[in-house]
Amino acid sequence: MTINHDAAWAPEAEPVAAPLTPADVADAARLVSFGLQAKLLPARDAEYAELVRRYREDPPFARLADAVATGMGLVVLEVSPRAGMAVAADEDSVFAVRMGDYSRRAASESTDRFLHGLAHLAVAALAFPRPEDLADDGYLGRVTVNGVDAFVRQACRRLEERAEAQGAVTDPASDAPGLEAAWRVWARRSSTGATKDARRLAGSTTGIVSKAVLFLVDSGFLQKTSDDAGGTFRTTARYQLQVRDLAGSAAMAELTDLGVVPVTDGTATLMPADDSDELVADAGLPFHSL
């Protein structure tokens, strides 16, 4: 009788993963469908939480869910208990919500559409003014409607000072690219305005900011916490992930580089409102100390 020593010492074969089934495909698609429900979180739905757990612990299932998302024109930003399946739509995806589409619905005038885009940019910069804020998964930003307007008006003054120092034209065309085109338009626009029954005018700058933040609430990016300072809102994990992508844009860099949001001493991330008459009363600019 002979002994096969090679067989005796052969390592155990790696377990073969069970083949994926149509039920697995259905579960992966179900997870993606949960991710498209912007306001839904795993903590509020047991099935969603279980699918998130499976995604994180079962690599073949995770690859399948990623493939389903890709086929639908979606990019998976993160899958976690805090954010659920956070997805962003490619430009050509049927699920894409383009800023141009939003701004055309929000305003008929091209100048106002430009200001709506600036309002969204300002909300992002004010919510996460430092790289550390974007990197910290536990960070919650806070913005107010009046605070965003005051923040943009501070930026307008910085841009005016810069233009005067450089001897630049101080009244650029409203449809020119870059922030230099917007500061005169925003600064000249009424902060509030009012109708005869004291309602805020939609075309006022706080009206524009209000429409922007309500759009972000509907998209699951912000949550309203109070009516203070024109409306107070806190950020969500999904919004943090979206702003991480936006942070590398030239417009975002241009706005934060104005110095309206100091990032040097680490004691607070935002400057307090000054006593200028141009600032909105009770702007409620937030501070987030380390």
C-alpha positions in Angstrom: 0.0 0.0 0.0 1.4 3.4 -1.0 0.7 6.7 0.6 0.3 9.8 -1.5 2.2 12.3 0.6 1.3 15.2 -1.7 -2.4 14.5 -1.2 -1.9 14.3 2.5 -0.4 17.8 2.7 -2.5 19.5 0.0 -4.2 22.6 1.3 -7.9 22.7 1.6 -9.7 24.0 -1.5 -11.2 27.5 -1.2 -15.0 27.3 -0.7 -16.8 28.1 -3.9 -19.3 31.0 -3.6 -22.9 30.1 -4.3 -24.0 31.3 -7.7 -26.1 34.4 -7.8 -29.8 33.8 -8.4 -32.6 35.9 -9.9 -33.6 36.5 -6.3 -30.2 38.1 -5.6 -30.6 40.3 -8.7 -34.0 41.4 -7.4 -32.5 42.2 -4.0 -29.7 44.2 -5.6 -32.3 46.2 -7.6 -34.3 46.7 -4.5 -31.3 48.2 -2.7 -30.7 50.6 -5.6 -34.4 51.6 -5.5 -34.0 52.3 -1.8 -31.0 54.5 -2.7 -33.2 56.5 -5.1 -35.5 57.4 -2.2 -33.5 60.4 -1.0 -35.2 60.9 2.3 -35.2 57.2 3.4 -32.5 55.9 5.8 -31.7 52.4 6.8 -32.6 53.2 10.4 -36.2 53.7 9.3 -36.6 50.5 7.3 -35.6 47.1 8.4 -35.4 45.7 4.8 -33.2 48.6 3.7 -30.9 48.1 6.7 -30.6 44.3 6.0 -29.7 45.0 2.3 -27.1 47.6 3.4 -25.6 45.0 5.8 -25.5 42.4 3.0 -23.8 44.8 0.6 -21.1 45.5 3.1 -20.5 41.9 4.1 -21.1 40.0 0.8 -18.7 41.2 -2.0 -20.4 39.3 -4.8 -23.7 40.9 -3.9 -22.0 44.3 -3.6 -20.6 43.9 -7.1 -24.0 42.9 -8.4 -25.7 46.0 -6.8 -23.0 48.2 -8.2 -23.6 46.7 -11.7 -27.3 47.4 -11.4 -26.7 51.0 -10.4 -24.2 51.5 -13.3 -26.7 50.1 -15.8 -29.2 52.7 -14.6 -26.7 55.5 -15.1 -26.0 55.9 -11.3 -22.7 56.3 -9.5 -22.5 54.7 -6.0 -21.0 57.2 -3.6 -21.3 55.2 -0.4 -23.2 52.4 1.1 -23.4 52.7 4.9 -25.9 52.7 7.8 -25.6 56.5 8.1 -26.3 57.3 4.4 -27.9 54.1 3.0 -27.0 53.6 -0.6 -26.1 57.2 -1.7 -26.1 57.5 -5.4 -25.5 60.3 -7.9 -26.8 60.3 -11.5 -24.6 60.5 -14.6 -25.4 63.4 -16.8 -27.2 61.2 -19.3 -29.2 59.2 -16.7 -32.9 59.4 -16.6 -32.6 60.1 -12.9 -30.4 63.1 -13.4 -31.8 66.4 -11.9 -29.8 69.0 -13.7 -29.3 72.4 -12.1 -30.3 74.0 -15.4 -33.6 72.2 -15.3 -34.1 73.3 -11.7 -33.2 76.9 -12.3 -35.5 77.1 -15.4 -38.3 75.9 -13.2 -37.3 78.3 -10.4 -37.0 81.5 -12.5 -37.9 82.7 -16.0 -35.1 85.3 -16.2 -31.6 84.2 -17.2 -30.1 86.5 -14.5 -32.2 84.9 -11.8 -31.2 81.4 -13.0 -27.6 82.4 -12.5 -28.4 83.7 -9.0 -30.1 80.4 -8.1 -26.9 78.6 -9.0 -24.9 81.0 -6.8 -27.3 80.3 -3.9 -26.7 76.6 -4.2 -23.0 77.1 -4.3 -23.1 79.4 -1.2 -25.2 76.8 0.7 -22.6 74.2 0.1 -19.7 76.4 1.0 -21.4 77.6 4.2 -22.4 74.1 5.2 -18.9 72.6 4.8 -16.4 75.5 4.8 -13.3 73.4 5.6 -11.8 70.3 4.1 -12.0 68.7 7.6 -15.7 69.2 7.7 -16.2 67.2 4.5 -13.8 64.5 5.6 -15.5 64.0 9.0 -18.4 61.6 8.6 -19.9 62.8 12.0 -19.9 66.5 11.0 -23.3 68.2 10.7 -23.4 71.6 9.0 -26.1 74.2 9.7 -27.3 76.9 7.5 -30.0 79.5 7.6 -31.7 81.3 4.8 -30.8 84.7 6.1 -27.3 83.5 6.9 -26.7 82.3 3.3 -27.8 85.7 2.0 -25.6 87.5 4.4 -22.7 85.2 3.5 -23.2 86.0 -0.3 -23.3 89.7 0.4 -20.1 89.5 2.3 -18.6 87.7 -0.7 -20.0 90.5 -2.9 -18.2 93.1 -0.9 -14.9 91.1 -1.1 -15.3 90.8 -4.9 -16.0 94.6 -5.2 -12.9 95.4 -3.1 -10.8 93.0 -5.3 -12.1 94.5 -8.5 -11.5 98.1 -7.3 -7.9 97.2 -6.2 -7.2 95.6 -9.6 -8.8 98.5 -11.5 -11.2 96.1 -13.1 -14.6 96.9 -14.6 -17.0 96.9 -11.6 -20.2 96.3 -13.6 -19.7 93.0 -15.5 -22.3 91.5 -17.8 -24.8 89.4 -15.8 -24.3 86.4 -18.1 -20.5 86.3 -18.0 -18.9 83.2 -16.3 -17.5 83.3 -12.8 -18.4 85.0 -9.6 -17.4 88.4 -10.8 -20.5 88.4 -12.9 -22.9 87.8 -10.1 -21.8 90.1 -7.2 -23.3 93.3 -8.7 -26.6 91.6 -9.5 -26.9 90.0 -6.1 -25.8 93.2 -4.2 -28.4 95.3 -6.1 -31.2 92.9 -5.5 -33.5 93.4 -2.4 -32.7 91.0 0.4 -36.4 90.5 1.3 -38.9 92.6 -0.4 -42.5 91.9 0.3 -45.9 91.7 -1.3 -48.8 93.7 0.1 -49.6 90.8 2.4 -46.0 90.7 3.7 -45.0 87.5 1.9 -41.4 87.3 0.8 -40.8 88.0 -2.8 -39.6 85.0 -4.8 -37.2 87.2 -6.7 -35.6 88.7 -3.6 -32.3 87.2 -2.6 -33.7 85.5 0.5 -36.5 84.2 -1.7 -34.0 82.7 -4.0 -32.1 81.1 -1.1 -35.3 79.8 0.3 -36.3 78.1 -2.9 -32.8 76.6 -3.1 -32.8 75.1 0.4 -36.3 73.7 -0.1 -35.2 72.0 -3.2 -32.3 70.5 -1.2 -34.8 69.3 1.5 -36.9 67.6 -1.2 -33.8 65.9 -2.5 -32.9 64.6 1.0 -29.8 66.8 1.3 -31.0 69.1 4.1 -33.5 68.8 7.0 -35.4 71.7 8.4 -34.9 72.2 12.1 -36.7 75.5 12.8 -38.1 78.7 11.2 -35.4 80.9 12.9 -33.5 83.3 10.7 -35.7 82.7 7.7 -35.4 78.9 8.1 -32.7 76.8 9.7 -31.5 73.6 8.2 -29.0 70.9 9.0 -27.1 68.8 6.5 -27.5 65.1 5.9 -24.9 62.4 5.1 -26.1 62.3 1.5 -25.5 66.0 1.1 -22.0 65.7 2.5 -21.2 63.1 -0.1 -22.5 65.3 -2.9 -20.5 68.3 -1.7 -17.4 66.2 -1.6 -17.7 65.9 -5.4 -18.5 69.6 -5.8 -15.5 70.7 -3.6 -13.1 70.3 -6.5 -15.0 72.7 -8.8 -13.5 76.0 -9.8 -16.5 78.0 -8.7 -16.5 76.4 -5.2 -12.8 77.2 -4.9 -13.3 80.7 -6.0 -16.0 81.3 -3.4 -14.1 79.9 -0.5 -10.8 81.6 -1.5 -12.5 85.0 -1.0 -11.7 84.7 2.7 -15.3 85.1 3.9 -14.9 81.7 5.4 -11.7 81.6 7.4 -10.1 78.2 7.9 -6.9 79.1 9.8 -7.3 79.0 13.6 -9.7 76.1 14.0 -11.7 77.7 16.7 -14.7 78.5 14.5 -15.4 78.0 10.8 -17.4 81.1 9.9 -17.1 84.8 10.4 -19.8 86.6 12.4 -22.0 89.0 10.6 -20.7 92.5 10.8 -22.7 95.7 11.5 -23.1 96.7 7.9 -26.6 97.7 6.8 -26.2 95.5 3.8 -26.4 92.4 5.9 -29.7 90.7 6.6 -31.0 91.3 10.2 -30.7 88.2 12.4 -28.7 86.4 9.8 -27.8 83.6 12.3 -24.5 82.7 10.8 -23.5 79.4 12.5 -20.3 78.5 14.2 -19.0 74.9 14.5 -16.2 74.7 17.0 -13.8 71.8 17.1 
